[in-house]
Amino acid sequence: MRPAARTWQAPVSREPTSSLSVAGIVRHLRTPLFRNAYALMLSSGVTSVLGLSYWILAARLYSPAAVGVNAAVISSMMFLAGVAQLNLLSALLRFIPEAGRGTVRLIVASYSISIVLGLALGLAFATRIGAWVPGLRALGASPGLTIWFAVATAAWSIFVLEDSVSTGLRRAIWVPISNSIFAVGKIILLVLLLRLSTAYGIFASWTLPVVGTLVITNVVIFGHLVPRHVAEATQHWNRLPWNRLVSYVSADYLGSLCWLACTTLLPVLVTAMAGLRSDAYFYLAWQIGYALHVPSISMGYSLIVEGSSDQQHLAAIARRALVQNLRLVVPIAAVALVAAPYVMAAFGPGYVAGGTPVLRLLIIAALPYTLVSIYISIARVQRRVRQVLLVLAVMGAAVLGLSIVLLPVMGLVGVGWAWLATQTGLAGVLLLTRLIPFFRTLAMADVEPSGRSGLARVGGQHAVLMARRIRAGALQAGSTFEVRQIRRVLLPLIRSDPSLPGAASWVIQRTLSVGPDSATAVFALGPPGSAPPAAVLKVARDRDAAASLDRGRIATLRILGDPRLVGIQRLLPEVLAGGETDGYAFLLQRAMRGVDGRVLLRDPGKAVAVINASLEVATRLHDATARHVTVDAGMIRRWITEPLEAVERLADFHSGIAHNAAAIERLRRLLPVELGGASVVVSTVHGDLFPGNVLLTADGGKVTGLLDWDLSGPDELPTNDIVQFLVGVHLLGGDEELGDVIHGLLVGSAPMRRDLGLLAAAQSRLGGEPVDLRTVVLTFWLRHVSRNLTKSRWFARHRWWVKRNVVDVLATVTALAPEPRLSPTASPDLQNDGRDGDRKSGLSR
């Protein structure tokens, strides 16, 4: 008789049970997508408040003409700085997450280019400004002012870039700190410089604090943030990939010029057409109205960073960003509309009549701009910079063109109408043509959502997958190139296959891939028009995806050939054709009918039915293939030792793994004690029973399809499927990662107790010796993590995924203390009765 194993008990949970718990808020703020976005919004909020105070003070201390002159000079400087930095701020956001040891070279190169161009453009502009805008002739007449303007332009370009550097390093919390230093400094100087210069005192107070802020911020960046980023990096550039950078920046830069033209040049346009006093009214209204656009810009920047790090889930990340952004912008805009005249009154009586109407139009325009901003960020993650250029070019031309037409007729209000009409029109077009089709990849109610399954050659012959021939990275999801390649290479084969009735008329109805770097490109095929899809075409993008297709093929054939699983076989997608041609591994399957489980779970009235139906099908699979075994050394090696070795290998790239080596050793020592020699039930498992892989009837009461069998296998613990599905239900909320849910299950937090009860009931029904529920959860976690690492190299390369889903779980294991164990069916206060020879299982709560 083996001695009773010991389990672990977490420290007493102090989290409240309310959905608005401190722990829930902390988890929300720990999500990098929101944490970085909120840091940028905080920076904008603080600087907007301080900026508002600054301009109120300026309007009280200086004449409207002086405010107009300085506003035009500052706008010109900001425009030229934007030109000089070549929109490298977007490139830094996009490429720093994957730069590794090349981060320093990337930042220094960006800074150097911007400084040189800033000085050159500043000098050229200052010497010629008098010919373009007579009111600013004095700027070019003084050599000192000319040099000052050029240096300020170069410094401002770096000031803008350093915000992108901090955000790209996922440390955007430094942005509000540096911007607050700048904002406070310019207010102090505004007052101190009044006696020295009434002409350019505002410009001086704006530019002098930049130098000090640059020194402080870049000491933090190069002394702390970059070394930490490099130490955690999993990818290391040996040299700057100039070809990728140039191709990305070139088109995106043209788009940024269009954006600059319709933002920083608007005050200059008003000065030239309506005079300095009108520009003073417009400029202050513009500063406030533009501030309401900043949350969308900030959320977009964070989306670029997180989407670049996790492109496989870009659609889900983008949806979360959009929803959260609307939650912020809508109520703020509503309050701002009411408060607009009172805010403008702070500048003086003339500003109320001159600025309030245009301010309200700019506030309303912030609402449709949320959609424009989210699309631009998505396109930048996908490196579809030509689409970004097109959107921004239309925006720039429309805003400036309409302003030129409407300003003489309607006054300053015409500029507000130009901005509102442009944002509303662009938002409507992008919503209908781009965003709705993109977000449909989350629902996919009537076809299979992802791409992994079996292979058979067109014409019915079996094909051996030659992964070495797969063209890694050759396809980009939804791009014109990808669709063209599919039409040229694969559609002719499919249409000519006599075993596929009706295939001769099939076209690509829509693209189902989640992101540009998804392992598999997925397309819905069928007759042209609005007919339901007839088939789903999956094309492997790299060798990992090709291997996944092959694993799915083997698993599918095994299930279809198992006489015990007749009731399950009808739920598998039928393989129509597949193989490898012209370097592309592909698979064609019959489109499954049903509603995606993720969609139904969003309806609280259907959630229980969906969970019950899904677990019932899993139970049928397990019961049909169940057998009792005694856990031997081979099973211990497959379930525990080998997955732990896969986790340990991450230590070569992630310092957090090495720091938690004691937790790995603890798992290696305690899990075999719990499982070794136990009599348990094993069965065939689905292996990836995520709600998105389950299709159901519209009421959620019956399963109509089970997708993605590439992680399936025989003789596995059936509780793995149960844990997988319950974890997947929690992840649909959007604010949690796998590691967060595993943590909750291990500590027995209140939101997880229902799931622990379902897991205990499933284990009791299966029979065999009950296993401690923490051991069940940790065994699932090890299998899931190691299979992901095997399935795609993406997981090992992304430190954020490793940190949230591996390192954080190991830290939880370290915090668990050995305690007497409880039976999963016992009451929470039932203690070990002291019979060391009896094997008791369960989770102490």
N, C-alpha and C positions, 0 to 999 in steps of 0.2 A: 504494500500500500504506500503510495507516494505521499510525502508530507504536503500539507495544505499550502498552496501558493499564497503569496501576499499581493495585495494590490495597492493602489495609491489613492489618496484622498486629497482633493484640492483644498486650499484655504477657504474659509467661509466666505461665500459670495456676498458682497455688500451692495450689489447693483439693485436698484428699484425695479419693480415689475412693470412699471408704466412704460408704454411705448415711447414716451418722451424721456426716457431714463438718461442719466448722465453718461452711462456706458454707451448707449446708442448714439448720443451726440458725439462722444469721443471717437467712436468707430467711424461716424460720418466724417469727422474732421481729419481722421487719420487716412482716409482715402485720398491718394495723391491727386486725383482728378479735381476734387473739391478743395483740398488743402491749398494747392498752388493757386487755383482760381480765386479762392477767398483772400489769399495773401495779396494777389494783384488787385482785387477789388478793395481791400483794406487800404492798400497804397493809394489807389485812385480816390477813395473816399476821404482819407486824411488830407491828401494834397488838394482835393477839390474844396474841402472846407477851408483849409489854409489859403488856397488860391482865391476863394471867394473873399476872404478877409483881406487878402493882398490887393485885389482890384477895388474893393470898397475903399480901402485906405488910399489907393492911387487916385481914385476918382475924387476923393475929398481933398487930397493934397495938390493934385495937378489939374490943369485945365483940360477940358474935353479935347482940345487940339493936341495937347501934349500926349494925352492918352492915345489918341488916334495914331499919331506919328510912331510912338513906341510900340503900339500893338502891331502896326504894319511891319516895323523892323523885326520884331520878335517872330512874327509869322514868316517873314522872308528867311530869317535864319533857320527856323525849324524846317521849312521846306527844303532849303539847300542841304541841311544836315541829313534829311531823309534821302535826298539824291545821292549824297556822298557815301552813305552807308550801304548803298546798293541793295537795300532790303536784306542785308546779311542777318538782320535780327530774325527773320523767318528761317533762314538757313541754320542759324545757331539753335533755334528751337527744335528744328527738324533733325539735325545731325549730332548735336552734343550727346543725346541719350545713347548713341551707338559709337561714339568716337574713341572711348577708352583712353589709352595712353596718348592718342593724338589730340586730346582735348586742348592742351596748352597751345600746340601749334595752330589749331583751328582758331582759337580765340585771338592769339597774337596776330595772325595773318589778317583776320577780320578788322582788328583795331588799326593795324598799319595802313591797310587800304583806305579805310574811312578817314584817317587823319590826313593823309596826303590829298585825297580828293576834297575833303572839307576845306583845307587851306586854299587850294586852287580855285574852287568854286566861290568861296567867300571873297577872295580878292577880285576875281573877275566880276562878280555881281555888284560889289560895293562901288567899283569904279564906273559902272555903267548905269546904276540905279536911277541917277538923275534924269537920264534920257527917257526912262520908262515911266517913272512916277515922280513928277516934278516936286511934289511935297516932301520927298526924301532926298532931295539934291544935296543937302548938307552932309549926308553920310559919306558920299564919295569925294566931297571937297576937302575933307581933312584926312591926311595920311594916317594920323593916329587912330581915328575912328575906323578907317578902312582896315588897318591891321587888326584892330580890336574885333571888328565884325568877323574877319576871317578866322582868327583863333577861336572865337566863341562858336563859330559854325563847326569847326573840327571837334571842339570839346563836347558840344551838344550831341554830335553823332555818336561819340563813345558813351555819353550819358545814356542814350537810348539803347545802345547795344548791351550795356552791362545788365540792364533789366532782363533781357533775353538770355544772357549767360546764366544769371541766377536761376531763372525759371527752367532753362534747359538742364541745369544741374539738379533740378527738383528741390531747390532751396529758395523758393520765391518769397519766403518770409523775410529775406534780406531786402527785398524791393521796397516795402513800406518804410523800412528803417532809413535807407539811403534817401528816398524821396522826401521823407519828413525832415531830414537834416537840411536838404536843399530848400524846402518850402519855408521853414522857419528862418533860415539864413537870409533869404531874399526879402522877407518882411522886415527884418531888422535893418538891412541895408537900404530898403526903400525910404525909411525915415532918416537914416544917417546921411544919405546922399542928397537929400532935398536941397540943402543949402549950397552944395557944390555944383549941381547941374539940374536946372528945371527942364532942360530940353531932352537929355538922354539919361536922366536919373533912373527912370523905370527900367530901361534896357540894361544899365549898369548893375542895378540890384538883381536883375534876372540872371545875368551871366557870371558875375564874380563868384557866387557860391558854388557854381558847377565844379570849379577846380578842386576845392576842398572835398566835395562829395566824391569826386572821381578817385582821389587818393585813398580815402577811407574804404570805399567799396571794393576797389581792386586789391587792396591789401587783404581783405577778407576773402575775395574770390580766389586769388592765387596762393594765399597762405593757408587757407582752410578748406574751402569748398571743392576746388579742383583736386587736391591730393586725396580727399575722401572719395570723390567720384572715381578717380583712377583706381584706387585700391579696391573698390567694389565692382569695377567693370569686368564684364565677361568677354568683351570684344576689344581688340587692340589694333588700331590703325598703325601700320608700319610707316605709312606716308599719307599725306592728304589726298583723298580721292578727287583730284581736281576735275576729272571728267564728270563725275556725279554732281559735284558742287556747281560747276559752271552751267551744266544743263538745267539744274534746278533753279539757280539764281537768275539766269539770263531772262527767262520768261517771267518769273515771279517779280523780278525787279521792274520790268515794264508795268506790271500790274500795280506795284507799290507807288510808282510815279503817278499813276492815275488816281490812286487814293490820296496821295499828297496834294495833287492838283485840286481835288474837290474838298479838301479840308483846310490845309494851311494857306492855300492861295485865295480862299473865299474872302477873308478880310482885306487882302491886297486888292482884289477885284472891286470890293465895295468902296475902298479908298479912291481907286482910280475913277469910278463911275459916279459916286455919290458924295465924296468929300470926307475929310477927316472926322468931322463931328458925327456923321452917320456911321462911320466905321467904329467909332467909340461905342455907340449904342449896340451895333451889331456884334462887335467882338466880345463884349461881356455876356450878351445873350448866348452867343455861340459857345463860349467857355462852359456855361452852365448846361446848355442843351447837349453838348458833346459829352459831358460827364455821364449822362444817362446811357450813352452808347458804350461806355467803358466796361461795364459788367459783361456785356456780350463779347467785347474784345478780349477781356481777361479770361473768360471761360473758354474762348476759342484758342488762346495761347496754351492753356492747360490741356485742352483736347489734343492739340498738335503733339505735345510732349508725351502724354499718356497713350494716345493712339499710335505714335511711332514706336513706343515700347511694347505695345500689345495690339498689333494690327489685325490679328485674327479675330478680335472682338471689337473692332472699330464701330460697328453699327450700334452695339449695346452701349459703348462708352459715349458715343455721340448722342444717343437718345437720352441718357442720364444727364449729360451736359445741357441739352436743350431744355428739358423739363425743369431742371434746377434753375437755369437762367431765367426762364419765364416766371418762376415763383418769386424771383427777386425783382425783375424789371417791372412787371405789371403793377404791383402795389406802389413801388417807388414813383413810377410815372403818374399814377393817379393822384398821389399826394402832391407831386411837383406841379401838376396842372393847376391845382387850387392855389398853391403857394406862389406861383410865378410873379404876380404883380407885387407881392410883399417883398420878395427877394430882390426884384429890380429896384424897388423903392430905396433899398439900402444904399444904392449908388448915387441917388439924387432924384429930384422930381422929373427931370427931363428923360431919365432912363426908363421910367415907367411907361410913358407913352411911346417912346421910340423903340423899346426892346421887348416889352411883354408879348405882343402878338407874334413876333417871330420866334420867341422862346417857346411858346406853347406849341407851335408847329414842329419845332425841333424835338420837343418832348414826345409828342405823338409818334414821330418818325422812329424813335428808339424801339418801338414795339415790332414793326416789320423788320427792322435791322437785325433782330435776334436770329431770324431765319437766314438772312444773307450771311451773317457772320459764321453761323454754324456750317453752312455749305462751304464757305471758303476754307475753313479749317479742315473739314473732311477732305476736300480736294488737295490740300497741301500735304496731308498725311499720305494720300495715295499718289503723291507726286504728279498730279494732273494739273500742272501749273498753267497750261494753256487755258484750261477752263477758268482758273483764277484770273488770268489776264483778261479773258473775255468779259467776265462779270465786272471787274474793276474798270475796264475801259468803257463799258456801257455806263457805269455809274459816273465816272469822271466826265464823260461827254454830256450826259444828260443833266447833271447838276450844273456844270458851268454854262452849257448852252441855254438851259431854261432860265438860269439866273440872269444872263445877259439880256434875254428877251423880256423877262418879267420885272427886273429891277427898275427900268425907266417907267414902266406902266403902273406898278403896284407899290413901289418903294421897297423898303427892307422886307416887308411881308412876302414879296415875290421870291426872295432868296429862300425863305422858309418853305414856301409852297414847292419850290424846285427840289429842295432836299426831301420833303415828305413824299412827293409824287414819285421821285426816283426810287426811294427805298421801298415804297409800297408796290410799285410795278415789278421791281426785281424780285421781291419776296414772293409775290404771287406766281411768277413764272418759275422760279426755282422750286417752290413748294410742289407745284403740279408736275413738273418735268424731271426733277432730280431727287428731292428729299422724300416724297411719298414712295417712289419706287425703291429708294435706298433703304428706308426703314421697313419696307415690306419683308426684307430679309430676316427680320426678327419674328415675323408671324408665320409666313409660308403655310397658310392654312390647308392647302390642298396638295402639296407636293413635298417630297423628302427634302429636308433642309441642308444636308451636308453631304460630303462626298467620300465614302469609304465603302467598298464592298468587293464582290468577286469579279473574275475576269474570264471571258470566253471570246474567242475570235469571232469577228463578223462572219456569218455563214455557219456558225455553230461549232467551229473547231476550237479546242482548248489552246490557250496561249500561255507561254512561259514569260513572266514579267522580266524584262532585262533592265533592271534599275540603273545600270551603269550608262544606259543610253538616254535616260530621261534628261531633258533640258532644264536644268535647275534655273529657276527664276525667269524662264522665258515668257511667262504669261503674267499679265496684270489684270486683276479682276475688273470686269466690266469695261475695259478699255476698248477703243476701236480696234486696236491691233489684235487683241485677244479674239474678239468676235470674228474678225476677218480671218484669223488663222483657223478657227473652228470651222467656219464656212468653207474654207479652201481645202482643209486636210480631212476632217472627220465627217462632215455632213454628206459629201458624195458617197462615202462608204456606207453610211447608215441608210441613205435613200435607196441605194442599189441592192440592199440585202433582201432577197426574196422571202426570207423567213419573217419579215416585219411588215404585215399588211398595213397599208396606208402610209408607210414611212416616206414614200416618194414625195409627198406634199409637205413634209415636216419642215418647220423653220424654227429659229431660236425665238421663242416667245418672250423670254426675259432672263436676266442674269440673277442667280440666287446666291452667289458667293457673298460671304460676309465682308471681306476686305481684300485689299490688293495682295497681301502676303499670306492669305489663307493657304493651307496646305493643298487644297483642291479647289479648282474652279468648277462651279456648278451652274448648269443651264437647264431651263425648262424647254422641252421640245414638244411640238405638236402642230396641228393645222394652223394656218394663219387666221387671224381674227381673234374673237373672244372665247373660242372653244377651250375647254379645260386642257391642261397639258396631258400629253399621252405618255411622255417618258422624261426621265431625268438623265442628263449627260454629265458625267464627272470626269475631269481631266486632271491628272496629277501634275503639280507644278515642280516638284523636286523629288529626290530619291526617297526621302522619308515618306512622302505622300504615296509614292508608288509602292513602297513596302506595305503601307497601311492598306492600300487597295488589295494587295495580295493576301494579307492576313484576313481581311473581310471576306474574300472569296473562299478561302479555306473554311472559315467558320460557317459561312452560309451553306456550303456544300455538306458540312458535317451535320448541321441542323436539319436540312432537307432530306438527308439520308438516314435519319434516326427514326425508326418506326414508333418510338415512344412519344414523339413530339408532333403527331398529326395535327393536334389542335393548335399548335404554335406555328406550324409551317405556313399557314395561310396569312400570317401577320408579317412575313418577311417580304421585302420588295423583290419581285421577279427579275432575274437577270436576263436581259434581252440580247445583249451583245457586248463585246469588249475586246481588249487586246492592247497591242502596242504598234503604232505606226508613225513613221517620220519622227521618231524620238519622243512621242507623246504616249504615255500610258493612259487609257481611258476606260470607262465603264458606262454602259447604257442600261438603265433599269426602268421598269414600269413605274409610272407615277402612282404613288399611294394616295388614297382618298382618306380624308379625315382632317381634324382640326389639331393643330400643334398644342401639346399639353401646356406649354408656356402661356399660350393665349388664354386657355380656359382657366388656368390657375389665377389669372388676374381678376377673375370674377369670384368674389367671396362665396356667392351662392352655389358655385360649381366646384369649388376647391376640394371639398370632402369627397365628392363623387369621383373626381379625377384621381385623387390619392388612392381611394379604395379600389377603383378599377385597375389602376396601374400595378398596385401591389398584388392584386388577385391574379393577374396574368403572370407576374414574376413568381408567385407561389405555384402556379400550374407548371411552369418551367422547372422549378426546383423539385417539386414533388415527383414529376415524371422521371427525373434523372437522379434522384437522391439515392445515396448508399452510405452505410455506416462504415467508418474506417477508424483505425487507430493512428493518430498523428505520429509519423516516423521522421527520421532524420532528413529524408528527401523533402518532405513537406515543409519542415522547419527551414530548410535551405531555400525553398522556392517562395515561401510566404514571408520570411523574416530576414534571413541572412543576405540573400541576393538583393532585395530591395534596399536594405540598409547600406550595402556596398555601393549601390547606385547613388544613394544620398551622400555617402562619404566622398564620392568622386567629385561632387560639387565643390568640395573644399579647395580644389585647385583654382577656382575662379571666384568663390564667395567667402569672404572672411567670416561671415556669420556662422557658417557650417563648422569651421574649426573652433570657433568660440563655444560651440555647443557640443563638443566632442563627448563630454561626460553624459549628455542625454542620449546620444547614440549608443554609447556603451551600456547605459542603463537599459535601453530597449533590447539590446543584444543579449543581455543577461536575464531580464525578467520575462520577456515574452516567450522564449522557449520553455521556461519553467511552467508557465501557465498552460501552454498548448501541448508540449511534448508528452506523448503517451496518453493523451486524452482520447476518449471515444466520441467522435463528432460526426456530423452529417456533412457530406460534400455533394455537390451537384454541378451540372452545367450552369453557368451564369451568363447573363447578357454582357456584363463587364463595363457598360457605359450607360446605365439606365437613368440617364438625365431626362427631365421632363420634356426637353426639346426633341428627344428621340422616341417619343410616344405620340401616336396619332389616335384621336378618339372621336366618337360621335359628338354632335353639337352640344348635347346635354352633359357630356363628360362621363356618361355611365358605362360606356363600352369601348374597349380598345380596338382600333381597326388596323393598326400597323406598329411594328417595332423596327426602328432603323439603326444603322451603324453598329454592326456586330464585330468590328475588327478587334475589339478587346475581349471578345468572348472566349471562354475556355472551359474544359471539363474539370471535374474534381477540384472545384474551388469552394470556398466557404459561401453559401448562399446569402448569408447576412451582408456580404459585400454589396449585392444589388439593393438590398433594403436601405443600407446606409447611403449609398450613392443617390438614390431617388430622394430621400429625405433631405440630404444635403442640397441637392439641386433645387428643391422647393424653396429653401432659405435663400439661396443665391439669387433667385428671381427678384428679390427686393432691390438689388442693384447696389446697396451700400456695403455688402459683405463680400469677403473672399472665402475660398475654401478653408484657409487657416483659421478664420474667425469662427466658422461653424464648428470645426473640429475642436477648437478651444472651448466653445460653449458645451459641446457634448462631453468633453473630458472633465470639466469642472461641475457639470450638472446644473447649469444656469436655468433659471425659470423658463425662458422661452423654449428650451430643449427638452423639457421633461415629458411632454407628449410624445416626442420622437423616441426618447429612451424607453417609454412604455411600449410603443409599437415594436421597437427592436427586441425588447425582452419577450413580448408575446410571440413574435416570429420565431425566436430561438426556442421557446418552449414548445411551440407547435411542431417544429422540425424534429425534436427529440435529440437524443445524445446527451452527453454531459454538458450542462450549461457553462458557458465561458464568460468570464468577467466582461462586462460591457465595455469597459475601457480598452480591454484587449481586443474586442471586436472592432471598436472604432479605430484603434491604432493599426490593426492589421489591414483594414480597408484603406486607411490613409497611406500606408506603405505601398500597397499594391497600386493605388491610384497614382501616386507620385512617380513611382518607378516606371509604370506603364507610359505615363506622359513623357518621361525622359527618354524612353525607348522609342516612342511613337514619333517624336519630332525634336530636333535639336533646338527648336525655338525656346522650349522651356528652360533648358540649361543656360541659354545665352542671356536671359532676361532676369537681371538681379531683382527687379521688383517682384516678379512672380515667386522667385526663390525666397525672398525675404518674407513675403506675406503668407506663403503656403508651406514653407519648409522650416525656415529659421524660427518663425513665431511659434510653430507647433512644438519644435524642440525646446524652446524656452518654457512652454507650458509643461512639458514633460519634466523639466528640471524642477519646476515649482511644486509638482505633486509629491506628497509625502506618503510613505508606507503606512497603511492603516489596516485593521481587521476588515475583512470583506463581508459584504451583504449579499443575500440572494436577490436576483432581479425580481423575483415575485414576492419578496418579503416587504413588510412595512419599513419605512425609513428608519425606525428606531430599533429594529431587530438586530441585535449584536451577534457576533460569532459565538456559538455555544461551547466552544472549547474543544470540540471533537476534531483534533488535528488531522485525523485520518480521513474525514469526510471532505469531499471537494465541494466548496461553495463558490458560487459565481455571482457576479452582479456589480453594480455601480453604487458606491456609497454616496448618498446625496445629503 
